[in-house]
Amino acid sequence: AMGRAVFLGFMLALSSTAAITKLLAERRELNAPASRLAIAVCLAQDLAVVPMLVLLPILGGSSTGIGAALLDTVNAMALLGGLTAVAWFLVPRILDIVARTRSRELYLLTVLVQCLLLALATNALGLSLALGAFLSGLVIGASDHHHQAVSEVEPFRDALSSLFFVSIGMLFDVRTIAEQPLFLGVALGVVVFGKAVLAFVAIRTLGMPAWTSMRAALMLSQVG
């Protein structure tokens, strides 16, 4: 029972980066201090998934495979560093070559493909797809192609975000609400309020202003 409770806590502790960035983009608040802080915490949570996965054999009551899981984690982080170095070297040079063709369609396709490939690569390493997409944006953002890439991808942002949220919503079983409405309502309130309070206390401990801490805490109160 304790192992299942800790595992559930792991899942509830994570917040959705996509939900936050979608909301902030619509409100044009991505550069606000609280927004940057909340997104940074979400990315740190993506990295925290790795040690969580290492602890899964312990939570399951099995003493076998823990060393192997730890070794796989170290290898995954090393491969992630190598992947970052390769992407940092190759992506800007590939975009330079594609930009010389003066083909908008080919340029857009290249940007989308490299983002998808990096997301799939990080997923294959046992990390999240969001971390790969973040790595892709980081590499392009540090290159000379930042403004052109943003202008080409902008029209697809809302469509892709909608597809993401629709796919997540299709996983929900409405019958669950009818079966246990009171339990779900109380659990939802405890989780959201509890996460907001814990996030507020943690952010205030870092010396951030109360208003910034409160806004960031409310952003992080949702569950990914």
C-alpha positions as semicolon CSV with decimal commas, in nm:
position;residue;x (nm);y (nm);z (nm)
1;A;0,000;0,000;0,000
2;M;0,283;0,238;0,085
3;G;0,454;0,167;-0,245
4;R;0,137;0,240;-0,441
5;A;0,084;0,562;-0,245
6;V;0,436;0,685;-0,320
7;F;0,396;0,592;-0,686
8;L;0,069;0,788;-0,702
9;G;0,245;1,078;-0,533
10;F;0,512;1,072;-0,803
11;M;0,246;1,106;-1,072
12;L;0,048;1,377;-0,897
13;A;0,362;1,582;-0,824
14;L;0,428;1,639;-1,194
15;S;0,270;1,940;-1,367
16;S;0,192;1,978;-1,737
17;T;0,436;2,197;-1,928
18;A;0,205;2,200;-2,231
19;A;-0,092;2,329;-2,029
20;I;0,110;2,611;-1,876
21;T;0,276;2,726;-2,198
22;K;-0,058;2,716;-2,384
23;L;-0,227;2,935;-2,125
24;L;0,063;3,177;-2,095
25;A;0,102;3,209;-2,471
26;E;-0,264;3,303;-2,505
27;R;-0,226;3,564;-2,231
28;R;0,111;3,681;-2,370
29;E;0,279;3,630;-2,033
30;L;0,556;3,387;-2,125
31;N;0,822;3,638;-2,022
32;A;0,668;3,725;-1,685
33;P;0,883;3,628;-1,382
34;A;0,621;3,388;-1,244
35;S;0,577;3,229;-1,587
36;R;0,947;3,168;-1,638
37;L;0,971;3,023;-1,289
38;A;0,676;2,786;-1,340
39;I;0,808;2,661;-1,675
40;A;1,153;2,606;-1,525
41;V;1,000;2,395;-1,247
42;C;0,808;2,189;-1,504
43;L;1,126;2,117;-1,698
44;A;1,300;2,018;-1,375
45;Q;1,009;1,782;-1,310
46;D;1,069;1,620;-1,649
47;L;1,425;1,546;-1,539
48;A;1,299;1,420;-1,202
49;V;1,115;1,142;-1,385
50;V;1,449;0,963;-1,425
51;P;1,518;0,900;-1,052
52;M;1,148;0,821;-1,007
53;L;1,183;0,540;-1,259
54;V;1,490;0,414;-1,073
55;L;1,283;0,383;-0,755
56;L;1,001;0,184;-0,919
57;P;1,161;-0,158;-0,851
58;I;1,193;-0,064;-0,482
59;L;0,831;0,049;-0,464
60;G;0,727;-0,279;-0,620
61;G;0,898;-0,469;-0,341
62;S;1,160;-0,621;-0,569
63;S;1,528;-0,605;-0,485
64;T;1,633;-0,730;-0,827
65;G;1,699;-0,498;-1,114
66;I;1,768;-0,189;-0,902
67;G;2,136;-0,178;-0,994
68;A;2,051;-0,234;-1,359
69;A;1,793;0,045;-1,347
70;L;2,047;0,281;-1,192
71;L;2,302;0,190;-1,459
72;D;2,043;0,249;-1,731
73;T;1,969;0,591;-1,583
74;V;2,337;0,690;-1,583
75;N;2,371;0,569;-1,940
76;A;2,059;0,760;-2,043
77;M;2,190;1,085;-1,894
78;A;2,527;1,035;-2,064
79;L;2,356;0,968;-2,395
80;L;2,141;1,277;-2,343
81;G;2,455;1,487;-2,306
82;G;2,594;1,335;-2,623
83;L;2,267;1,393;-2,806
84;T;2,267;1,757;-2,699
85;A;2,622;1,807;-2,826
86;V;2,543;1,645;-3,161
87;A;2,221;1,845;-3,203
88;W;2,399;2,169;-3,111
89;F;2,656;2,100;-3,383
90;L;2,437;1,959;-3,661
91;V;2,099;2,136;-3,645
92;P;2,218;2,494;-3,718
93;R;2,435;2,370;-4,006
94;I;2,151;2,170;-4,156
95;L;1,920;2,471;-4,131
96;D;2,186;2,684;-4,300
97;I;2,191;2,446;-4,595
98;V;1,811;2,429;-4,617
99;A;1,776;2,808;-4,588
100;R;1,993;2,854;-4,897
101;T;1,732;2,670;-5,104
102;R;1,486;2,955;-5,027
103;S;1,207;2,697;-4,999
104;R;0,969;2,776;-4,711
105;E;0,809;2,433;-4,734
106;L;1,141;2,250;-4,707
107;Y;1,256;2,478;-4,424
108;L;0,937;2,422;-4,223
109;L;0,953;2,047;-4,282
110;T;1,314;2,040;-4,163
111;V;1,231;2,227;-3,843
112;L;0,939;1,995;-3,765
113;V;1,133;1,678;-3,845
114;Q;1,432;1,770;-3,630
115;C;1,198;1,854;-3,340
116;L;1,022;1,519;-3,379
117;L;1,350;1,328;-3,406
118;L;1,493;1,485;-3,091
119;A;1,168;1,415;-2,901
120;L;1,175;1,051;-3,013
121;A;1,543;1,026;-2,924
122;T;1,491;1,146;-2,567
123;N;1,191;0,916;-2,535
124;A;1,407;0,623;-2,645
125;L;1,654;0,717;-2,371
126;G;1,379;0,680;-2,110
127;L;1,319;1,055;-2,078
128;S;1,010;1,255;-2,174
129;L;0,906;1,367;-2,520
130;A;0,870;1,720;-2,381
131;L;1,237;1,725;-2,288
132;G;1,332;1,645;-2,647
133;A;1,104;1,916;-2,780
134;F;1,255;2,159;-2,529
135;L;1,604;2,059;-2,642
136;S;1,503;2,122;-3,003
137;G;1,373;2,469;-2,920
138;L;1,684;2,544;-2,718
139;V;1,913;2,451;-3,006
140;I;1,719;2,654;-3,262
141;G;1,676;2,946;-3,022
142;A;2,054;2,971;-2,980
143;S;2,110;2,971;-3,357
144;D;2,072;3,243;-3,619
145;H;1,746;3,084;-3,736
146;H;1,543;3,168;-3,427
147;H;1,316;3,435;-3,578
148;Q;1,260;3,256;-3,909
149;A;1,176;2,927;-3,737
150;V;0,927;3,096;-3,505
151;S;0,752;3,272;-3,791
152;E;0,721;2,948;-3,991
153;V;0,594;2,734;-3,702
154;E;0,357;2,993;-3,551
155;P;0,050;2,899;-3,763
156;F;0,072;2,534;-3,649
157;R;0,106;2,601;-3,277
158;D;-0,263;2,620;-3,189
159;A;-0,356;2,321;-3,404
160;L;-0,091;2,099;-3,247
161;S;-0,179;2,214;-2,896
162;S;-0,547;2,137;-2,959
163;L;-0,456;1,791;-3,088
164;F;-0,256;1,726;-2,772
165;F;-0,533;1,826;-2,533
166;V;-0,800;1,636;-2,731
167;S;-0,590;1,319;-2,723
168;I;-0,546;1,351;-2,346
169;G;-0,917;1,414;-2,296
170;M;-1,006;1,099;-2,491
171;L;-0,830;0,893;-2,222
172;F;-1,078;1,006;-1,956
173;D;-1,363;0,773;-1,857
174;V;-1,670;0,981;-1,765
175;R;-1,825;0,685;-1,580
176;T;-1,564;0,731;-1,308
177;I;-1,732;1,056;-1,198
178;A;-2,073;0,889;-1,173
179;E;-1,932;0,602;-0,967
180;Q;-1,738;0,805;-0,707
181;P;-1,830;1,176;-0,735
182;L;-1,764;1,270;-0,371
183;F;-1,430;1,094;-0,351
184;L;-1,308;1,246;-0,677
185;G;-1,422;1,594;-0,576
186;V;-1,242;1,580;-0,242
187;A;-0,931;1,424;-0,396
188;L;-0,920;1,691;-0,667
189;G;-0,948;1,972;-0,415
190;V;-0,680;1,823;-0,188
191;V;-0,437;1,768;-0,473
192;V;-0,477;2,112;-0,633
193;F;-0,479;2,302;-0,304
194;G;-0,197;2,092;-0,159
195;K;0,027;2,137;-0,462
196;A;-0,037;2,511;-0,464
197;V;0,054;2,546;-0,097
198;L;0,369;2,335;-0,125
199;A;0,482;2,521;-0,438
200;F;0,418;2,858;-0,274
201;V;0,622;2,766;0,034
202;A;0,908;2,629;-0,178
203;I;0,921;2,936;-0,403
204;R;0,901;3,178;-0,111
205;T;1,193;2,992;0,048
206;L;1,397;3,090;-0,258
207;G;1,334;3,455;-0,175
208;M;1,083;3,532;-0,449
209;P;0,814;3,799;-0,389
210;A;0,482;3,680;-0,248
211;W;0,279;3,777;-0,557
212;T;0,521;3,602;-0,794
213;S;0,527;3,296;-0,570
214;M;0,147;3,282;-0,556
215;R;0,105;3,306;-0,933
216;A;0,372;3,044;-1,002
217;A;0,220;2,815;-0,737
218;L;-0,125;2,836;-0,897
219;M;0,026;2,749;-1,236
220;L;0,195;2,444;-1,087
221;S;-0,114;2,323;-0,898
222;Q;-0,243;2,128;-1,199
223;V;-0,137;1,770;-1,269
224;G;0,043;1,663;-1,587
